[in-house]
């Protein structure tokens, strides 16, 4: 959602159309067989430049969600979540206005990795730091990193795949996402661990989870230029050891305890 230059969500008459658009948009996708899990009121609300025209104020966003969009979704019988502040991690006070903790919404906050501490990359880092999941920017782009806005659009953002000449090529981000999506299904609980750095270029990164069926996948990223030998130990005293190739991502799925 964008705001027009010189206007804000507080302009009389603005919230009602936004409320109606939100519920009708979700209902239209539902009729086509696609469930919308969550929405945000704006994408990158503090990224105000030509082509985006955002204008974010946390108190106005709170009123829009609590008084208009949220109740409209309930009235329409929709169980779609509302996420707050769809932007970077370096503006913490904008994510959840103080009154939100006592309300039904927002249900989560989806941070972006453009500014602030990146913690590693868009998969390992967030999962090491209490995120409940990760998402990619888009599924596919063409070989010119588009289509995108001619003014203010991202000219070097790639999707999970590049689509060109009637075919497609999977990008590195797709393979990185696959390491997690194949081994950590919905309902998996991320486990705490030691021996893995939680900032960029840490050399060795790892994320482990406990799956609903009891299996325990461990995703290990080795950014060193040489192979490394790792021993993985659990609290129960079990140990697994093995070689991890240089500059690779490897997944072990440990049996249920």
Buried (B, 14 or more C-beta within 10 A) or exposed (E): BEBEEEEEBEEEEBBEEBBBEBBEEBBEEBEEEEEBEEBBBBBBBBBBEEEBBBBBBBEBBBBBBBEBBBBBBEEBEBEBBBBBBBBBBEBEEBBBBEEBEEEEBBEBBBBBBEEEEBBBBBBBBBBBBEBEBBEBBEEBBBEEBEEBEEEBBBEEEBBBBBBEEEEBEEBEBBEBBBBBBEBBBEEBEBBEBEEBBEEBEBEBBBBBBBBEEEBBBBBBBBBEEEEBEBEBEBEEEEEEEEEBEEEEBBBBEBEEE
